[in-house]
Amino acid sequence: MAQPKSKVRWWMLLAVTAIALYLCWLMLQPFVAVLAWATVLVIVFYPIHQRLLKRLKKPSLSALLSCLLVILTILVPVVLVTIAVLNQLSGAMNSLQSLIVYLLDPSSPYTGRVLGWASQYVDIEQLRSGQYIFDRLKGVSGQVAGRTLGVIGGLIGAIVQMFFVIFTMYYLFRDGDKIFATVRDALPLEEAQATAIMARTRDVIGASVYGVLAIAVVQGALGGLAFWVLGVPSAIVWGVVMVFLSMIPMLGAFLVWVPAAAYLALTGHPLKALFMVLWGTLVIGMADNFLRPKLVGERTKLHELLIFFAVLGGLQVFGVLGIVLGPVVLAITLALVEVFRAADREAEA
């Protein structure tokens, strides 16, 4: 009779544990993004934190200084750039509206003939209507502004979220080694397998942040600088757009600077257009070819097509953080599949 009772107790314990884990998930779910941001930032800055810890010999002070370094390096520039983008967004929409009106002008020496042919099939006058263009751009600008505000979570929400991220980073920095060991021991894998998967995760995050993000920022800065020198309206806005496009594989900054060169050519600035083409090809394009092997190399060990869909899927699921978490989830999944394949090979042997 003792054995059935022990089985009942075991199933009851399992049910209670499952309920407890589900309740914990419900409590932690609102803070998943905070934990993810804090974890990514800590992994990126952990080598610097270790150097500080070796010199200061005080974990709490080293963790505090590491958090301040993250704030000065990332959060402050992001907030300033976001404010600048919001300030220039309305100007960018007005410039785009003026460009559309200019290109749809039947008397334009560049597009007049094409418009004359297209007017047989499309109502060009309606397209040239200022109200029509305004209504379309208003919807686009509203979506862009909504996305931008959604990224930072609104002013108050962003401040609160940043506070929780920094608060979490402090303890991850201070107790990082203990947390790493606890997570490794909690995984239902052998110690070598768990260590290998966590090292793989660290490599993918490092490659995504150090490599992809750094290259995107460099390309966006170079493109924004060229736009500012050439007098292209809303240079900061288009520079930020180039940053985001450069982070997505198979896309890139050329999706912005090529239309900019066409804009300069159509508005009567052929020399500026030629300079934009040369700058985009030789400087912006070569920056990617020069930096990517050094910063990314073979650290991700993922095919570009897989990374492309992982980034797009990650953006859909995790938002902006999906640029990093998408490839990470894919890499962990492939590593787990390899663990099962290795176990099967061992079993067959």
N, C-alpha and C positions, 0 to 999 in steps of 0.2 A: 504493500500500500504506500510505502514511502516514495517509490519511484514515480507513480502518477502525480503525487503531490509536488514533488520537485519539478516535474515538467510544467505543471500548472503555474508554479511560482516563477519558473524561467520565462514562460510566455507572458505572464503578467509584468515581469520586470522588463521584458522587451517592449511591451506595449507602452508602459510608463516612460521608458527611455525615448521611444519614438515620439510620444506626445511632448516630452520635455524638449527634444531637439526641434520639433516643429514650432513650439512656442519661442524658443531662442531665435529661430530663423525669422519669425514674425517681428521680434524685437529688433533684430539686427538689419532687417531688410531696408529700412529707410536710410541706413548708414553704409550700405554696400559701396556706393560711389565714393564716400569719404574714405573708407578703408582701402579701396582700390587706388585712389589718388595718393594716399599717404604711403602705401606699400611701394608703388612705382617710384615715387620721389625718394624714398629711403633707399631703395635698391640702387638708384642712380647715384646718390650722394654718399653711399655708405663707405666707399674707399676713402673719401675725404674725411669722413667722421672717424675712421680708424686711425688716420694720421693724427688728427686732433687728440684722440684718446691716448695715443702713445706718448704724446708730448705733455699733455695736461695730467694724465693719470686720474682724472675725475670723470666718471661716466655721466653724471648729471650735467656738469658744466659743458662737457663736450657735446652732449645732445642738444643743449640750449643753443650753443654756437652754431651747430649744424642746421638747426631750424632757422636761425637768423640768416645763415648763408643761403638757404633755399628761398627765403622771402626776398632777399636782395637780388638773387639771380633770376628768379622766375616770376614770382607773384607780382612784384612791383612793375616790371616791364610789361607783363600781360595786362595789368589794369590800365597802365598809361596808354598802351597801344589800343585797347578797347575803347577808351574814352576818345582818342583821336579818330578812330574809325567811325564812331557814332557821330562825331562832329562833322566829318566829311561825307557822310552817307547821303545826306540830302543834296549836296553839291554834285556828287557822282550821278545821282538820278537825273538832275537837271542837265548835266553835260550829256548824258546818254540820250535824253529826250531831244536836245538840240542837234545831236549827231544824226538821229533817226530822221528828223525833219529835213536836215540838209541832204541826206542821202536819198530821200524820197522826193526831192525837188525835180520836176520834169526838165527844168532848165539847167540842171547840173551837167557840167561837161564830162563827168565821169560815169554817171549812172543814168543820164537822160535817155539814151537809146534803149537801154535795158528796160527802163520804166515804161517807155512808149510801147514796147512789145508786151510787157506784162500787164499793161492797163486793159488789154483785150480780155483778160481772164480774171483780173483782180481789181477791186475798187481801190485804186491808189489814193484817191481823194479822201476816202474814209480813213485809210492808214495814215495819211498826212495830218489828219485832224488833231489839233493839240489836245482836245479833250479825250479823244480815243487813246492817244499815246499816254496821256496823263493817267487815265484810268488803269491802263495795263501796267505802267511803271509803278503806280501807287500800290497795286497788289503785290508786285515783285518786291518793292522796297519794304512793304509791310511784312512779307515773309522773311526777308533778309534780316530786318530789325528784330523780328520775333525770334529767329534762330540765334541771332547774336545775344539777345537778352536771355534766351534759354540756355546758352552756353555758360554764361556767368551766373545764371539763376536769379537774375534781378539784383539790384544793388544790395538790399537787405539780406536776401537769401545768400548772395555770394559772400558777404562778410561773415555770416554765420557759418557757412560751409567752410570757408577758409580757416576760421577759428578751430573748427573740429578737425580739419586736416592737419593743422599745425600741432594741435594738442595730441593727436594720434601719432604724428611723426616723432614727437619728443620721446614717447615711451618705446616706439619701435627702434629709435636710435639707441636709447639707453639700454634696453633689454633685448637687442636684436639677436645676439648669439643664443640666448636662452629660448627665445621664440622660435628661432630656426630649428634648434634641437627638438623642441616640443612638437612642432609641426612634422618634422621628419619622422619622429617616433610614432606619431599618431597615424601616419599613412600605412595602409595595409599592404606594405611592400617590405622587401628586405632592405636593410640599411644602405647597401650599395646602390640598389635601384632607386630608392627615394632620394639619395644624394645626387644621383645622376639626373633625375628629372628636375630637381630644384636648381641644379647648376644649369641645365638646359633652359629653364625658365629665366634665370638671371641673365644668360647670354642673349636670349631673344629680346628681353626688355632693354638690355644695354645697347644692342644693335638698333632697336627701334628708336630709342631716345637719343643716344649719342650720334648714331648715324643718320637715320631718316629725318629726325626732327632738326638736327644741326644743319644738314644739307638743305632742307626746306627753308629754314630761316635765312641761310646765306643766299639762296637763290631769290627769295622774296625781298631781302634787303638790297641786293644788286639790281633787281628789277625796279623796286620802288625808287632807288637812287637815280636810275636812268630816266624814269618817268618825271621825277622832280626836276632834273637838269633840262630835260626836253620840254618842260612846260605842259605835260599831260595832266589834265584835271584829276584831282583826288588820288594823288600818287600813293598815299598811305593805304587807302582802301584797296587799290589794285595790288599793292605789295603784299598785303595780308591775304588776299585771294590767291596770289601765287604761292604763298607759304602753304596753304591748305591743299592746293592742287599738286604741289610738289611732293606732298606726303603720301599721295595715292599712286601706287605703281601703275605704269602704262599711261598715266596722264602726266602733267607737268606744267611748268611755268610758261611753256610756249603757247598754251591755250589763252594766255593773257597778252604776252608781248607781241605775238603775231597779229592779232586784231589791232593792238596799239600802233604797230608799224603801218598797218593798212589805214588806220584813222589819220595818222600824220601825212601819209601820201595823198589821201583823198582831200585833206584840208589844205593842200598846197605847200607842204613842207617835205619835199623829196629827200633833201639831205638829212633831215632829222629821221625820216623813215629808214634811210640807208644805215644811219648810225644805230638805230634801234635793232635792225636786223643783224648787223655785225656784232653788236653788244650781246644780243640774245643768243646768237650762235656760238661766238668765240668765248664769251665770258660766263654768261649764265649757264649755257649748256655744258661747257668744259668744266665748270665748278662741280657739276654732278659726276662727270666722268673721272675727275681727279680725286674728289673726296670720298666717293662711295667705296672704292676698293680699300681705302685706308681706314674708314670709320665703320663700314659694315662688313665688307669682305664676305667670308663664308660663315659668319657667326650664326646667321639664322638657319642655314642649311635647308631652306624652303624654296621651292620653285616660285618664280615671279608670278605665275598665274594663280597659284595657291595664295600667295600673299595679297594679290589684288582682291580676290573674293573675300579673304579673311578681313582685310581692312574695311571693305564696303559693308560686309556683314557686321563687323564690329561697330562701325558707325551707326548702323541701324539699331543694334541691341544696346550698346553702351554709351552712345553719344560720341563726343570728341575723344573720350578715353579709349574708344574702340580702336583708334589708330594704333595703340599699343596692345590692348587686351585681345584684339582679334587675332593677330599672329601668335600671341602667347597661348591662347586657348587652343589654337590649331597645333602648335608645337607640343603642348602637353598631351593632346589627344594622340598625336602620332607617336610620342614617346611611350604612352601607355599601351598602344597597339603593339609596339615593338617589344614591350615587356611580355605581353601575352604570347607573341610569336616565339620569343626566346624560351618561355616556359614550355610551349608545345614541342620545340626542338629538343629540349632537355628530356621531356617525357618520352619522346620517340627514341632518343638515344638510350 
